[in-house]
């Protein structure tokens, strides 16, 4: 009995597993730059490990395409709730993989016509004049 208990404890100590968490980001088109929670990750397709569950802000940028910001809520799996998380992280002798995939479609940037650009510049100029006149009146 003592030998079997010792062997069981030894196996648990030597062969304990863990949970590997990985966030995979894929974009259409590929090659976009990814930031997760304002940390640069790399060009897509890319992946990064994560430790904690919760909401992540994923910002994807690529020249010629609109910047896309995604708020991805990473919910824990059933084995990550107490007290099961202790068994999954410490006692379970095998590795558990928690892979999440976020797929982002990047829309092409809209081209602004020259007339629209000039109109927007004139509008901004007019608002600046009004703002500076209001500031002078307050003095």
N, C-alpha and C positions, 0 to 999 in steps of 0.2 A: 504493500500500500504506500509506504513512504517513497519507494523507488518510483512508482508511477506518478505520484504527486510531484516529486522532484523533477522528473522528466517533463511533465506537463508545464511546470513553471519555467524550466529551461527553454522549452520550445517557444513559449510565449515571449520570453526575454530576447531570444535570438531572432525569431522569425516574425517580430511584430511588423505590421503593415502601416500604411498611412493613406491619407486621402490626398491625391494630386488634383489640384484645381487649375484649370486652364481656360482662358478666354480667347477664342479664335475670332478674328475679324476678317471678313471677306467683303470685297467691294466689286461693283460693276461700274466702271472699268477698274481693273486691277492697277496697282502702282500708286495708290493714294497714300498720303501721309496720315498716320493715326496717332492721336493723343488720347490717353485714358486718364481721366482725372488730372488733366494738364501735364501729364508726363508723356514725353514722346516714346512711342513704341516701335515704329518703323513703317516700312511700306507694305501695303497689302499684296498678297495675303500674309497676315502676321498673327502671332499669338503671344500671350503674356500670362504668367502664372498669377493667381490671386489667392489671398489668404482669407479675407473676410467677405461675407455675403452682404448684399445691400445694393443701393443704386449707384451705378457708375455712369459718368458723363464721358461719352465717346465722341470726339470731334474728328471728322474726316475731311481732308482738304486735298485738292488736286488742281493744278493750273488748267483753266478752261472749263472748270466745273464749279457749281455752287458748293459752298461749305455746308456740310450736314452735321448737326449735333443730335446725338441720340442719347436719351436717358434710359439705360438698360437696367432693369431691376433683377438682380441675381438672387433668386430665392434658394434657401438651403434645401437639399434633398432630405428625404425622410430619415436617413441615417445620421444627419448632422444636428438633430435635436437631442437635448439632454434627456436621459442618460445614455442614449444610443451612441452619441458622438464619442464618448470615452471608449467604447468597444471598437468603433470604426477606426479611431485614431491610434489606439494603443494596443488593444488585445487582438483584433482581427489579424491573422497572419499573412494576409494578402494585400496587395495594393489596390485601392479603389480609385478609379479615375472619374472626375467630374468635369466633363468637357462641355463648354458652352460656345455656341456659334452665333455671331451677330453678322447678319448680311445687310449691307448698305448699298442702295442704288443712288449713284450721284447724278443729279440732273445737270445738263449742260448749262453754262452761264448764258444769261440772256444778253443779247447784243442791244445796246442802247443807240438809237439813231442820233445823228448829230443835232437835229432840231430839238429833240427831247433833252439832250445834254445841255444845250444852250439855254433852253427854257428853265431847266432846273438851276443852272448857274445864276440866271437873272433873278429867279425867285429867292435864292439864297442871298444874293446881293441886296435885294429889297428888304428882306427880313433883317439883315445886318444893319442897314441904315435906320430902320425903325427902332431896332434895339439900341443903337447908339444915341438916337434922339431921345428915347425914353430915359436913358442913363443921364443925359445932360439935363433933362427936365427935373430929375430927382435931386440934383445938386443944389 
